[in-house]
Amino acid sequence: MNFQGSRRRGEDGIAMVIDFLLSNARLVLGVGGAAMLGIATLAVKRLIERAGRAADDEKVEQKMAESWEELSLVSASPTLIKKGLEGVVMKHVAKAAKQHKADLSQQPQMSSLEVQSKPESKSKRLQLCVLSFQERLQQYYHTRAALAPHEVQRAQSLALDICTEIQGFLHSRHPDMPLGEMCLGGSLLDDLQVVSADHACLLVPLQLEASLWRLVPGEETLLTHPLHWMVKRVNLEYFPRGRSYWDRYLVGGYLSAEAVVNMFSKAIMETINWPSISSTLDCLVRPVLGGSDLRLEIQPGNEKQGAESSDEPLFISMLPLLREGDVVLTAQPELTSPWVNAWHLSLYPWETQRLTQLDTADDGYRRQTLKILKAVCRLNPALRPLKAAPLANLILHLSDSESDWSETSLDVRFQQCITELIGYLEQGALHSYFKPAVNLLSGLSEDQVDQMGFMLYCAVSEPEILLI
């Protein structure tokens, strides 16, 4: 990083602090602390920017006060203190900012009348103080995270109608295709969807002959990726190629997930008479083309549902999959690219089942905590890159050390999740609960880690800011 700008009053000293941090990064943090350094220096950067943009002397004190409040949040993390970074930052920034504070002390103080003229700025804070944080979490869950029953029912009904149409079409046009019963799956069915019922998943199970196919675990493949499984054609000497319907989608002796998805795209997305189905269902149904997944967009029609009807589209994803015991492999080229033969091992059923078992055993609120975290991340731009899988695994890991997940401890567990998540971001790794070799944070960029880390550090001192 290279922070540049004009040399305003006191800026030389703060720039020296940045230079100090960057030049001694490896010594202070080590190579693995790059994300940590980004979070800390982001606070210093905002200090410089706010102080530098103050054109009028009368606004300098307000800008500097806000910046110093943000910078002080960095010291709130116990992990920072352990790493020794808090001492380095605060010691050198305090020394460099002496000139700022000396100059500010010479500025005229705001009159009492001027202070009293801005009660609106504290109105939101006062409203938050009326309720306890426990009550605020419950309010947030019922008003923002949880979905209305009629909204869930409407989305599920539309998805099942589409499912019936697609399955009927495949049975008539491809009667020899060995498929299981298509059904609804995912977060909408499991009551884990938040904010709005805007997506659903149709599961399309492929039926394979047990004597002709073998599912190969990811660790045993040439890819050595625990989530990238392969489906090998076996017993070719006794049952030559062509005995199985799915032999036509073989690539190099393995069933190709990409070839299966391309087949469904041509057989369904590009062939079905969608205008006719739209007329039958009284809504606009159209395929979303151009991507590697099988998705439909449904725009609500003129249904007589009063004020409860939603104008938001519903996206339905078709997911070809293979089942063998408790193993579920999905055809998702967007996750397994560039390997055309690889199938994705879905950990979602295991995670969901484990959360349900734990909550059932002790009447816990783990699933509710997960839904609150999902809603917070979806509605907060800085936290939006955090998807459901890391949050679910965060709660599963925490459940190993914390047994009290009752309603009365919801606020404690929520704040603990924030603290734990900061630690995982600093390490740059959150390992899957069921597959420790999988890092669920590997897809995040350094900039995303910086932004999320800064927001979560602020939430350590004032967790209410995540519920606004």
Residue pairs with C-beta under 8 A, 6 or more apart in sequence:
1 22
1 38
1 41
1 45
3 15
3 18
3 45
3 48
5 11
5 48
5 49
5 52
6 52
8 51
8 52
9 99
9 100
9 103
10 51
10 96
10 97
10 99
10 100
10 103
11 48
11 51
11 52
13 95
13 96
13 97
13 98
13 99
14 44
14 47
14 48
14 51
14 93
14 96
14 97
15 48
16 92
16 96
17 44
17 89
17 92
17 93
17 96
18 41
18 44
18 45
18 48
20 88
20 92
21 28
21 37
21 40
21 41
21 44
21 88
21 89
21 92
22 37
22 41
24 88
25 33
25 34
25 37
28 83
28 84
28 85
28 88
29 36
29 37
29 83
29 85
32 427
32 428
33 83
33 85
33 426
34 428
34 446
35 425
35 426
35 428
35 446
35 449
35 450
35 453
36 80
36 83
36 85
36 426
36 453
37 85
38 446
38 447
38 449
38 450
38 453
39 74
39 425
39 426
39 449
39 450
39 453
39 454
39 457
40 74
40 80
40 85
40 89
42 450
42 451
42 453
42 454
43 70
43 71
43 73
43 74
43 89
43 454
43 457
44 71
44 89
44 93
46 67
46 70
46 71
47 67
47 68
47 70
47 71
47 93
50 63
50 64
50 66
50 67
51 60
51 63
51 64
51 67
51 100
53 63
54 60
54 63
54 64
57 107
58 107
58 108
60 103
60 104
60 107
61 104
61 107
61 110
64 100
64 101
64 104
68 97
70 458
71 89
71 93
73 457
73 458
73 460
73 461
74 80
74 86
74 89
74 90
74 457
75 81
75 86
75 89
75 90
76 457
76 460
76 461
77 86
77 422
77 457
77 460
78 419
79 422
79 423
79 426
80 86
81 87
124 468
128 136
128 464
131 139
132 411
133 411
133 463
133 464
134 408
134 410
134 411
136 464
136 467
137 372
137 410
137 411
137 414
137 467
138 410
140 372
140 375
140 467
141 368
141 371
141 372
141 375
144 194
144 195
144 375
144 379
145 194
145 195
145 371
145 372
145 374
145 375
146 194
146 371
147 193
147 194
147 195
147 196
147 197
148 308
150 308
151 196
151 197
151 308
151 310
152 188
152 191
152 193
152 197
154 197
154 305
154 310
155 188
155 197
155 198
155 200
155 314
156 184
156 188
156 189
156 200
158 200
158 281
158 283
158 298
158 314
158 316
159 184
159 188
159 200
159 202
159 314
159 316
160 184
161 281
162 202
162 277
162 281
162 285
162 296
162 298
162 316
163 182
163 183
163 184
163 202
165 272
165 277
165 280
165 281
166 182
166 202
166 268
166 272
166 318
167 179
167 181
167 182
169 268
169 271
169 272
170 177
170 179
170 267
170 268
173 267
173 271
174 267
176 245
177 245
178 206
178 207
178 208
178 245
178 246
179 204
179 205
179 206
179 207
180 205
180 206
180 207
181 205
182 202
182 203
182 204
182 205
183 202
183 203
184 200
184 201
184 202
184 203
185 201
185 202
185 203
185 319
186 193
186 199
186 200
186 201
186 348
187 193
187 199
187 201
187 388
188 197
188 199
188 200
188 201
189 201
190 352
191 367
192 352
192 367
192 370
192 371
192 374
192 388
193 199
194 371
194 374
194 375
194 378
195 375
195 378
195 379
196 310
196 312
197 314
198 312
198 313
198 314
198 315
199 314
199 315
199 316
199 317
200 314
200 315
200 316
200 317
201 316
201 317
201 319
202 316
202 317
202 318
202 319
203 319
203 321
204 264
204 318
204 319
204 320
204 321
205 321
205 322
205 323
206 246
206 260
206 320
206 321
206 322
208 231
208 244
208 246
208 255
208 322
209 243
209 244
211 234
211 235
211 239
212 233
212 234
212 235
212 239
212 243
212 244
213 231
213 232
213 233
213 234
213 244
213 246
213 255
214 231
214 232
214 234
215 229
215 230
215 231
215 322
215 324
215 327
215 329
216 229
216 230
216 231
216 232
217 226
217 229
218 224
218 225
218 226
218 227
218 228
218 229
218 230
218 345
219 226
221 228
221 229
221 230
221 342
223 230
223 339
223 342
225 342
226 345
226 435
226 437
226 438
227 335
227 344
227 345
227 347
227 435
227 438
228 336
228 339
228 342
228 343
228 344
228 345
229 327
229 329
229 342
229 343
229 344
229 345
230 254
230 341
230 342
230 343
231 254
231 255
231 322
231 329
231 341
231 343
232 253
232 254
232 255
233 241
233 244
233 247
233 250
233 253
233 254
233 255
241 247
241 250
246 255
246 260
249 255
249 256
249 259
249 260
249 263
250 256
251 259
251 340
251 341
252 341
254 341
255 341
255 343
256 340
256 341
257 320
257 331
257 332
257 333
257 336
257 340
257 341
257 342
257 343
257 344
258 292
258 331
258 333
258 340
258 341
259 340
260 320
260 331
261 292
261 293
261 294
261 320
261 331
261 333
264 294
264 318
264 320
265 294
268 287
268 294
268 318
269 287
269 289
269 294
269 296
270 287
270 289
274 285
274 286
274 287
277 285
278 284
278 285
278 286
281 301
282 301
282 302
282 303
283 298
283 299
283 300
283 301
283 303
284 298
284 299
284 301
285 296
285 297
285 298
286 296
286 297
287 295
287 296
287 297
288 295
288 296
288 297
288 315
291 334
292 333
292 334
292 337
293 317
293 332
293 333
293 334
294 317
294 318
294 319
294 320
295 315
295 316
295 317
295 318
296 315
296 316
296 317
296 318
297 313
297 314
297 315
298 313
298 314
298 315
298 316
299 313
300 309
300 310
300 311
300 312
300 313
300 314
303 309
319 330
319 331
319 332
320 330
320 331
321 328
321 329
321 330
321 331
321 346
322 328
322 329
322 343
323 329
326 349
326 350
327 345
328 345
328 346
328 349
329 343
329 344
329 345
329 346
330 343
330 344
330 346
331 343
331 344
332 344
333 340
335 344
336 342
336 343
336 344
345 435
347 389
347 432
347 434
347 435
348 389
350 434
351 389
351 392
351 393
351 396
351 433
351 434
352 392
354 396
354 433
355 366
355 367
355 370
355 392
355 395
355 396
356 367
358 364
358 366
358 399
358 405
359 365
359 366
359 367
359 405
362 403
362 405
362 406
363 406
364 405
364 406
365 405
365 406
365 407
365 410
365 413
366 395
366 399
366 405
368 410
369 395
369 405
369 410
369 413
369 414
369 417
370 388
370 391
370 392
370 395
372 414
373 391
373 394
373 395
373 414
373 417
374 388
374 391
376 383
376 466
376 467
377 383
377 384
377 386
377 387
377 391
378 384
380 455
380 466
382 451
382 452
382 454
382 455
383 452
383 455
383 456
383 466
385 444
385 448
385 452
386 421
386 452
389 432
389 440
390 424
390 430
390 440
390 441
393 430
393 431
393 432
393 433
393 440
394 417
394 420
394 421
394 424
394 430
395 417
396 433
397 420
397 433
398 413
398 416
398 417
398 420
399 405
402 413
402 416
404 413
405 413
414 463
415 460
415 463
418 456
418 459
418 460
418 463
418 466
419 460
421 430
421 456
422 453
422 456
422 457
422 460
424 430
424 441
425 441
425 449
425 452
425 453
425 456
426 453
428 439
428 441
428 449
429 439
429 441
429 442
430 439
430 440
430 441
431 437
431 438
431 439
431 440
432 438
432 439
432 440
441 449
444 452
455 466
458 465
459 465
459 466
